Amino acid sequence: ILRKDWATLCQCFKFQPLNLVRSYMGEKLAFYSAFIGFYNQMLIPAAFVGLLIFIYGAASAPADHATIDICGSFGDSTYMCPTCNQICPFRKLSDSCVYSTVSRVFDNAVTVVFAVLMSLWARWFIELWKRRQSVLRYDWVNN
């Protein structure tokens, strides 16, 4: 029954048959499956917010003043010191254009807000998991 109701790709978005898992494999594995399922459900809003912040970073990277300076004519005319003491050449600041743009996509002002939101999400997740844990315990004791 579990093979048909649980371990198939088409059942991916349905709720887990925890009572069947509990009767076949025991409470520990059913509890672990409940935790993983709940964790994955809770990751969906966090992933959505993270995707929005990534899109914001990608959209705002070309308008960043530091990126414009590095990738523009200022970066072409500015040379940076060598990175070693021996035979390292001078290099143009504009050689760092790709790194500056990628850095701006992932490190912008909104990522700080995302870090705070993820801290709040973690606390929210723990509290909601405690509730879910209590409901499971109550259901399994009374069943």
C-alpha positions as CSV (number, residue, x, y, z in Angstrom):
1,I,0.0,0.0,0.0
2,L,2.8,2.5,0.8
3,R,4.4,1.9,-2.5
4,K,1.2,3.0,-4.3
5,D,0.2,5.8,-1.8
6,W,3.5,7.3,-0.8
7,A,6.7,6.5,-2.7
8,T,5.7,7.7,-6.2
9,L,6.4,10.9,-8.0
10,C,2.7,11.6,-8.7
11,Q,2.0,11.5,-5.0
12,C,4.7,14.2,-4.4
13,F,2.2,17.0,-3.7
14,K,-0.2,15.0,-1.5
15,F,-0.1,14.7,2.2
16,Q,1.8,11.8,3.6
17,P,-0.1,8.8,4.9
18,L,1.5,9.0,8.3
19,N,-0.8,6.5,10.0
20,L,0.2,3.9,7.3
21,V,3.9,4.7,7.8
22,R,3.5,4.4,11.5
23,S,1.8,1.0,11.3
24,Y,4.4,-0.3,8.8
25,M,7.6,1.2,10.0
26,G,7.0,2.4,13.5
27,E,6.6,5.8,15.3
28,K,10.2,7.0,14.9
29,L,10.2,6.8,11.2
30,A,6.7,8.2,10.9
31,F,7.7,11.1,13.1
32,Y,10.8,11.7,11.1
33,S,8.7,11.6,7.9
34,A,6.2,14.1,9.4
35,F,9.1,16.4,10.3
36,I,10.6,16.3,6.9
37,G,7.3,16.8,5.2
38,F,6.5,19.8,7.5
39,Y,9.9,21.3,6.9
40,N,9.5,21.1,3.2
41,Q,6.1,22.7,3.4
42,M,7.6,25.5,5.5
43,L,10.4,26.0,3.1
44,I,8.1,27.0,0.2
45,P,7.3,30.6,1.4
46,A,11.0,31.1,2.4
47,A,12.1,30.0,-1.1
48,F,9.6,32.2,-2.7
49,V,10.8,35.3,-0.7
50,G,14.4,34.3,-1.5
51,L,13.6,34.1,-5.2
52,L,12.0,37.5,-5.1
53,I,15.1,39.0,-3.5
54,F,17.3,37.3,-6.0
55,I,15.3,38.7,-8.9
56,Y,15.5,42.2,-7.2
57,G,19.3,41.8,-7.0
58,A,19.6,40.7,-10.6
59,A,17.4,43.6,-11.8
60,S,19.1,46.3,-9.7
61,A,22.7,45.1,-10.4
62,P,23.2,47.1,-13.6
63,A,22.0,50.3,-11.9
64,D,24.5,50.0,-9.0
65,H,27.0,52.9,-8.9
66,A,30.0,50.8,-8.0
67,T,29.2,48.3,-10.7
68,I,28.8,51.2,-13.3
69,D,32.2,52.6,-12.2
70,I,34.0,49.2,-12.4
71,C,32.4,48.2,-15.7
72,G,32.5,51.6,-17.4
73,S,35.2,53.9,-18.6
74,F,36.6,54.5,-15.1
75,G,37.3,50.8,-14.8
76,D,39.1,50.8,-18.2
77,S,41.4,53.6,-17.2
78,T,42.1,52.5,-13.6
79,Y,44.9,50.0,-13.0
80,M,45.2,47.9,-9.8
81,C,48.4,46.9,-8.1
82,P,49.7,43.4,-8.6
83,T,48.6,40.7,-6.2
84,C,52.0,39.3,-5.6
85,N,55.6,40.6,-5.0
86,Q,57.2,38.7,-7.9
87,I,56.2,38.9,-11.6
88,C,52.5,39.7,-11.3
89,P,51.2,42.2,-13.9
90,F,49.1,45.3,-13.2
91,R,45.4,44.7,-14.1
92,K,42.5,46.9,-15.1
93,L,39.7,47.5,-12.6
94,S,37.3,46.6,-15.4
95,D,38.6,43.0,-15.3
96,S,36.5,42.6,-12.1
97,C,33.3,43.6,-13.8
98,V,31.7,40.1,-13.8
99,Y,32.7,39.6,-10.1
100,S,31.3,43.0,-9.2
101,T,28.0,42.3,-10.9
102,V,27.6,38.8,-9.4
103,S,28.5,40.2,-6.0
104,R,25.8,42.9,-6.4
105,V,23.2,40.3,-7.3
106,F,23.8,38.3,-4.1
107,D,25.0,41.0,-1.7
108,N,22.6,44.0,-1.7
109,A,20.7,45.9,0.9
110,V,17.7,43.6,0.7
111,T,19.7,40.5,1.6
112,V,20.1,41.9,5.1
113,V,16.3,42.1,5.3
114,F,16.2,38.5,4.0
115,A,18.5,37.4,6.8
116,V,16.3,38.9,9.4
117,L,13.2,37.4,7.8
118,M,14.9,34.0,7.8
119,S,15.6,34.3,11.5
120,L,12.0,35.1,12.1
121,W,11.0,32.2,9.8
122,A,13.1,29.8,11.8
123,R,11.5,30.8,15.1
124,W,8.0,30.6,13.4
125,F,8.9,27.1,12.1
126,I,10.0,25.8,15.5
127,E,6.8,27.1,17.1
128,L,4.6,25.6,14.4
129,W,6.5,22.3,14.6
130,K,5.9,22.1,18.3
131,R,2.1,22.4,17.6
132,R,2.3,19.8,14.9
133,Q,4.3,17.5,17.1
134,S,1.7,17.8,19.9
135,V,-1.2,17.1,17.4
136,L,0.7,14.0,16.2
137,R,1.4,12.8,19.7
138,Y,-2.2,13.3,20.7
139,D,-3.5,11.5,17.6
140,W,-1.1,8.5,18.0
141,V,-1.8,8.1,21.8
142,N,-5.5,8.2,21.3
143,N,-5.5,5.8,18.2
